[in-house]
Amino acid sequence: MTTTARPLATGTAADRLPTHLDTLESESVHIFREVAGEFERPVMLFSGGKDSIVMLHLALKAFAPAPVPFTLLHVDTGHNFPEVLAYRDRTVAAHGLRLHVASVQDYIDAGTLRERPDGTRNPLQTVPLTEAIRHHRFDAVFGGGRRDEEKARAKERVFSLRDEFSQWDPRRQRPELWQLYNGRHAPGEHVRVFPLSNWTELDVWQYIGREGIELPDIYFAHERPVFKRSGMWLTSGAWGRPTESERVETRLIRYRTVGDMSCTGAVDSDATSLAAVIAEIASSRLTERGATRADDKLSEAAMEDRKREGYF
């Protein structure tokens, strides 16, 4: 009797296992669906920065082919990078989404907020954010915060309860065993939700590469006139300009994170492609906020203080 050899299976068992990006994507999609099923008026913060771009990409995946079942919100400091705002508006239009814009400038014009001597408006975002949440009665607010960014954010749960004044109390953090999330909240309270909480900066960039997600060009190396302040390369803008002692140079730089131009620094880089950016981040020993955000350097507890007041 003759026997016929069975054909060998193609690939190994390891090849057929989910990758770490598959696992992260699945967790984030689960979080979006949990919130959609549990809350009445969720909203997602969307600035046109890479984390909010990835967050929106995941939300589109979570509910396809149906539309995303919530609106977007951006707290505009008035000092955002023009390239990023243009990307924000293109993306909102391309997907037929609704965007609420809470303007810091409106609050300054009304006398509710006052300009800071250093021109930085990042700390001024808290009031427009909390007022928008209260006005629209949002009960869940998606944010792109990640635990690897900063030690205060590392303390956050995926579902972070905020009181009626939008304030955060670390002592009220709830356990989240086995990906079970507790969204219960009293009237007037809301929950901040972080679908990217367990992602790292490198994960975000690897996922962008895998999914072919478009980003603003500002994230890739380009020549730009900059000046050095507090150890960071800043760009002139409506927020202010260099002093007489600060020399303007044209350098090859890119941005690891984007926000208020007055406190968001660029890094020297020749990474003009996704592969080059990923390699650069993999070899870096500084977090993106630690390297490029002046507002986080005001004190050891700068971020935690702002979070207690209602900031993300």
N, C-alpha and C positions, 0 to 999 in steps of 0.2 A: 504493500500500500504506500502510495506516495503522499506526501503532505505538501501543502503550499504555505510558504512563509507569509505571515501577516505583514502588511506594509507598516513601516515605522511611522509613528506619529510625528508630525512636523512640529518642531519647537519643543522646548522643555516645559515642565509644569510651571517653573518660575516665569516663563514667558507669558503664560496665560493668567497670572495673578494680577490683580489691580496694582497699578503703580501708586506711589505716595501722592501724586497729583490727582489720580482718580479718587483716592480716599478723601482728600481734602475737598475736592469738588462735590462728592457725594454728601459730605457733612454739611457743606454750605447750602446746597440745594435743599436738604432736609430742614435746615433752619428757616429758610425762606418759606417753605410750605407750612411749617409749624406756625409761623407768625400769621400767614394768610388765613389759616384755619382758626386761629385763636383770638385774633384782635379785629376790631371793627374799622379802625382808621390808621393803618400803618403808613409811613412815609420813608423815603430813602434819601439820605444826604448824598448829593452828587455835585462835585465841583469841577470835574474834568481832569482830576488827578488820577494817577494809575490805579490806586486802590479802589476808588469809587468806580472807575471804568471796569475793573475786574468784577466788582460787586454787581454792577448792572448786567454784565455779560452772564454771570451766574443766575441772576434773577430771570433774564430772558430765557435761559435754558430750563429753569425750574418750572415755568408756566407755559412753555411752548406746547402747542401752537396758539394757545390763548394769549391775550395781551397781559402785560405786567399789571397786577391788580392793585397798584398803589401809585401815588404821585411822587415826584422828586422835589427836593428842597435844597437850595444853595444859599448859604450865608455869604454874601458878597461884601468883602471889606472895602471895595473901591480901589484897592491896590493889587488886584490879581494880575497875573501875567496875561497879556492880550491873547497870546497863542492858545492858552488854556481855556479862556472864555469862548473863543471862536470854536474850539473843539466841543465844548459843552453844548453850545447852541446847535451845532451841526448834528450832534448825536441825538439830542432831544427831538429835533425835527425828523431825522431819519427813522426813528422808531415810533413816531406819533405819540410821544409822551407829554405829560403835563408837568411843568416846572414852576414851583414857587420860588421867588427870589426875595430873601430878606436882606435889605440893604443897610449896612452900617452907616453909609453916608446920610440916609434918610433920618436916622436917629441923631446924628450930629447936627444936621440942619434944624431938627426940631428942638435941639437943646437938651435932649435926654442923655446923650453921651457927649463927652468932651475929648478932643484930640489929645493924645499924649505928647509930651515934649520930644520924644524920640521918633515920632511919626508912625510908630508901630500900631497897627489896628487889630492884630490877631487877638489880643486880650479883650477887645471890644465886641467880639462876636457873640459873647454869652447872652447879652440882653436881646438882640434880634432873634437869636435861636430860640430862647425860652419863650419869648413873646409869640413867635410863629407857632410853636407847639401848642401854646395855650389858645391862641386865636382859632386855629384850625381843628382843635381838639384831637390832635394826633395821640394815639395811645401806645404806639410802638414806633421807634425811630431807628432805622438801620444806619450804622456807621461803619466806616472802613478801618477802624482801629485794630491793630494787631499787638499781641502780647510781646513780641520781640522789639517793638519800637522804643519802649520807655517803661521804667519800673512801675509807675502808677498804673499804666495800662495793663501791665502783667498781673495786677491784682484783680482785674475785672473778670466777672463771669461773662458767658455768652449773652445771657439775659441779665441786664443790670437795672435794678429797680431805682427809679428816681421819685422823690416825693412831690408834693403839689407845688413846690418852688423849683422843681427840676434839679434839686441838689442830690448829690451822691453821698451815701453813708457806707463806708466799707464794712461796717458791722452788720448791715442788713443784707449782705451777700448770701445767696441761697446755694445749697449744694446742687450740682448738676451731674449726678451719677448716671452712667449708662445713656448719656445724651437725652436725659429727661429734663425738659425745661419748664420752669414754673413761671407763667406769665400773669399770675394773679396780681391784681393791683386795685387799690381803692379809687373811688372817683377823684379826679384831679391829678392822680399819679400817672406815670407812664413808664415804659420799659425801653431802655436803650439796648439795641441788639447788634451784636458784632459777628457777622457770618465769617469773617476772615480772622477771627481771634487766634486760631491755631496755625495760621500761615506765617511764614517768614518772608522777608523782602526777596530772598532768593527764590522761594516758592512762587511768589507773585510773578517774577520775571520769567521763570521757566514756564509757567502756565500761559503767560502772554505769548511766549514763543510757540508753545504747542498749539494754541488756539488761533494763532495768527491775528491777534487783536491789535487794531490800530491805536497808536498813541500820539499825543502832541509831539512835534519835533524837538521841543525843549528838553525832552528826556535823553536825547542823543547829542553827542559832541558837536559843537558848532562854535564859530568865532563870535565873540560878544564883548562889547566894552564893559568892563567891570572895575570895581575898586575894592580894596581890602579894608574891612572894618571888623574888629573883634575876631580876627583870624579867619574871616569868611569873605568870599568874593560876592559882592552885592551889585545889583544893577540899578542905575538911576531910574527914577520914575516920578509919578505924581506925588509919591510919599516923601521925596526928598532927593538930595544930590550929595556928592562928596564934598567934604570940607576942603579948605585950601591945602591942608596937609595930606589929603588922601588923593593919591595919583591914579588917574584912570588909565587902564591898559586894555588892549584888545588881546584876549586870551582864548585858547581852545578849551571850552568848558562844557559841562552838562549839568542838569539838575537831577538829584536823586529823589527829591520830594518837591512839591510846588505848593505855594500858599501865598500869604501876604509878602509882597516883594521886599518890604522893609526888614524882614527878619528871616528870609529864606535865602540861604547861600548856595552858590554853585560850587562844583568841585572840578579841579583840573582833570581833564579826561580826553583821550583820543578814541573813545568807544563810539563809533558811528553806526554799529549794527547791534542787533539783539544778542548775537553770540558774544560780541566783545563786551557788552554791558554785563551779561551773565558771568563771564569770566572775571570781570572787574569786581563785581559784588562778592563772588565766591572767595576772593582773596582779601577782601576788606575786613578790618578788625573794628571798624566803627559803625554803629547803627546809623541809619540815614538821618534821624532826628538829632542824634548826638553830633553828627558831623556838619549839619546844615541848618539847624533851627536855633536862632539866637534866643527866642522867647523861652526855650526850655532850659537856658543856662542862667536865668535870673536868680534861681536858688535851687537847692537840692530837691525841694518839694514843689517846684513851680507848676508842673503839670497836675499834681494831685490837688493843689490849692484851687486851680481853675476848675477841675472836675467837681470838687465839692460845691462850687458856685453854680454849676450847671453846664459847664463846657464839656465837649466830647473828649 
